[in-house]
Amino acid sequence: MGAAISLRECVSLSGRFPLLAGLSLEVREGEVVHLRGPNGAGKSSLLRLCAGLVPVVSGSAVVLGHDLRTDRHSVRREVGLLGHSGFLYDDLSVERNVRFAVRAARADPGQVEGALRRLGLDGRLRHVPVARLSAGQRRRVSLAVLVARRPRLWLLDEPHAGLDQDGRAELDQLVVEARAAGSTVVLASHELERASAVSDRVVGLAGGRVVAASLCEGRVAGEVGSDVA
């Protein structure tokens, strides 16, 4: 399989502060990669860069065949980012949020009902404004958006946060199914055992760079320098 993500010496800044400081990483199509690292290591910035939301100041960045140095917008319809905010509209109902996101991504609207049902949102909750939902319910709406959109690349930032035990198990199953369908998944999570259980590889970040990588079976994939496979 080819590379879904190919980053070489990527630098990204917030003002003058380096979010990513020469980061190199390659993720194969259909692979599930678990990002680890302390707060401020660059995990969220890496996910946002791959979603086309963070500019690349120097280095090269190709995601799903899109060169992010020259075009950060085209990739967005093929990527699903589950971030801390959830990217939801508080004044819209659950169903309208999902339908809006699907329409914006030019995805199949016929997938909305199944996504709502899968995340337990097809009953009375479908008509409730997102502003009235709990943190866990909001997270389920964000997951329903991903399920309905079926993106080629899933980018998950602390995806288990706010979910109850059943919700966490459902998320794990969604990751497994996304991989089986050919999608690529990159997730940043402090839920080390749970995230690694559904991942092919673990990648460690520190200071805005990749510092180590290993296979989840425990076999060492290699210490990481400027070129990570």
C-alpha positions in Angstrom: 0.0 0.0 0.0 1.0 3.6 -0.5 1.5 6.3 2.0 -1.6 8.1 3.3 0.6 10.6 5.2 4.1 11.5 4.2 5.7 14.3 6.2 9.4 15.3 6.0 11.0 17.8 8.3 7.8 19.7 8.8 7.9 23.0 10.7 4.7 24.7 11.8 4.5 27.9 13.9 2.0 29.7 16.1 3.3 33.2 15.9 7.0 32.5 16.6 6.4 29.4 18.7 7.1 26.1 16.9 4.2 23.7 17.1 6.1 21.2 15.0 9.9 21.4 14.8 11.1 19.4 11.9 8.7 16.4 12.3 9.0 13.5 9.9 6.4 10.7 9.7 5.0 8.2 7.2 1.7 6.4 7.7 0.6 3.7 5.3 -2.8 3.5 3.8 -5.1 1.3 6.0 -2.8 1.6 9.0 -3.8 2.6 12.6 -1.2 4.7 14.4 -1.4 5.6 18.1 0.4 8.9 18.9 1.8 9.2 22.4 3.5 12.0 24.2 3.2 14.5 27.0 1.0 17.6 26.8 2.6 20.0 24.4 4.4 17.3 22.5 2.7 18.3 19.2 0.1 15.6 18.9 -2.9 17.9 18.4 -0.8 20.1 16.1 0.1 17.1 14.0 -3.5 16.0 13.6 -4.5 19.5 12.7 -1.8 19.8 10.1 -2.9 16.5 8.5 -6.4 18.0 8.4 -5.2 21.0 6.5 -5.9 23.4 9.4 -2.3 24.2 10.3 0.1 25.8 7.7 3.4 24.1 6.9 6.2 26.7 7.1 9.0 24.5 5.8 9.5 20.8 4.9 7.2 18.7 2.8 3.7 17.4 3.7 1.6 15.2 1.5 -1.7 13.8 2.8 -3.9 11.5 0.7 -2.0 12.8 -2.3 -2.6 16.5 -1.5 0.5 18.7 -1.2 -0.3 20.8 1.9 2.4 23.3 1.1 0.4 24.5 -1.9 -3.2 23.4 -1.1 -4.5 22.9 2.4 -8.2 23.0 1.5 -8.7 20.1 -0.9 -7.8 17.4 1.6 -10.4 18.5 4.1 -13.3 16.7 2.4 -11.4 13.4 2.7 -10.4 13.8 6.3 -12.4 13.5 9.5 -11.0 15.3 12.5 -12.4 14.6 16.0 -10.9 17.3 18.1 -11.4 18.7 21.6 -14.1 21.1 20.4 -16.0 18.6 18.3 -16.6 21.2 15.5 -20.3 21.2 16.3 -22.9 24.0 16.1 -24.6 24.5 19.5 -27.8 26.0 18.1 -28.4 23.1 15.7 -30.0 19.8 16.6 -28.1 16.6 16.7 -29.5 15.5 13.4 -29.0 18.8 11.7 -25.3 18.9 12.8 -24.7 15.5 11.2 -26.6 16.4 8.0 -24.8 19.7 7.7 -21.3 18.1 8.1 -22.2 15.4 5.5 -23.4 17.9 3.0 -20.3 20.1 3.5 -18.1 17.1 2.8 -20.1 16.2 -0.2 -20.6 12.7 1.3 -23.6 10.4 1.0 -26.6 11.8 2.9 -28.0 8.3 2.9 -25.5 7.4 5.6 -26.9 9.8 8.2 -29.7 7.6 9.6 -27.4 4.6 10.1 -24.8 6.8 11.8 -27.4 8.2 14.2 -28.6 4.8 15.0 -25.1 3.4 15.5 -24.3 6.0 18.1 -27.6 5.8 19.9 -28.8 9.2 18.6 -31.8 8.1 16.6 -34.4 8.6 19.4 -35.5 11.8 21.1 -31.9 13.1 21.1 -31.9 13.6 17.4 -34.0 16.8 17.8 -32.2 18.2 20.8 -29.9 21.2 20.3 -26.2 20.3 20.8 -25.9 23.0 23.4 -28.1 20.9 25.8 -26.1 17.8 25.5 -23.6 16.3 28.0 -19.9 16.1 27.0 -20.3 12.4 26.3 -23.4 13.0 24.1 -21.6 15.7 22.2 -18.7 13.2 21.6 -21.2 10.7 20.2 -22.5 13.3 17.8 -19.0 14.0 16.5 -18.5 10.3 16.1 -21.7 10.1 14.2 -20.4 12.7 11.8 -17.3 10.5 11.1 -19.4 7.4 10.6 -21.7 9.2 8.2 -18.9 10.9 6.2 -16.7 7.7 5.9 -13.5 9.7 5.5 -10.4 8.1 4.0 -8.4 9.4 7.0 -9.6 9.5 10.6 -7.8 11.9 12.9 -8.8 11.4 16.5 -7.6 13.6 19.3 -8.3 12.0 22.8 -11.4 10.3 21.3 -12.3 8.4 24.4 -12.7 11.6 26.5 -16.2 12.0 27.9 -17.4 8.6 26.8 -18.8 6.0 29.2 -17.6 2.4 29.1 -20.1 1.4 26.4 -19.1 4.5 24.3 -15.4 3.7 24.6 -16.0 0.1 23.4 -18.1 1.4 20.5 -15.3 3.8 19.5 -12.8 1.0 19.5 -15.0 -1.1 17.3 -15.5 1.9 14.9 -11.7 2.2 14.6 -11.4 -1.5 13.8 -14.2 -1.3 11.2 -12.7 1.8 9.6 -9.4 0.0 9.2 -11.1 -3.0 7.7 -12.9 -0.7 5.2 -9.5 0.6 4.1 -9.4 3.9 6.0 -6.3 5.1 7.8 -6.6 6.1 11.4 -4.3 8.3 13.5 -5.3 8.7 17.1 -3.7 10.7 20.0 -4.6 9.2 23.3 -3.5 8.9 26.9 -5.6 5.7 27.1 -2.5 3.8 26.4 -3.7 0.2 26.6 -7.0 0.8 25.0 -5.6 2.8 22.1 -2.7 0.4 21.5 -5.1 -2.6 21.4 -6.6 -1.3 18.2 -3.4 0.1 16.7 -0.7 -1.3 14.4 2.0 1.0 15.5 2.8 3.5 18.3 4.7 6.7 17.5 6.1 8.8 20.3 6.3 12.6 20.1 8.2 15.2 22.1 9.1 18.8 21.4 7.2 18.8 18.1 9.2 15.9 16.7 8.8 12.2 16.3 11.3 10.6 18.7 10.5 6.8 18.6 8.2 4.3 17.0 7.4 0.7 17.7 5.0 -2.0 16.6 2.2 -2.7 19.0 3.1 -6.4 19.2 6.2 -5.1 20.9 8.7 -5.5 18.1 10.9 -2.5 17.7 10.2 -0.6 14.4 13.3 1.6 14.9 14.4 4.7 16.6 13.3 7.7 14.7 15.4 10.4 13.2 14.7 12.5 10.2 13.2 9.7 8.2 10.4 7.7 9.7 8.7 4.7 8.0 
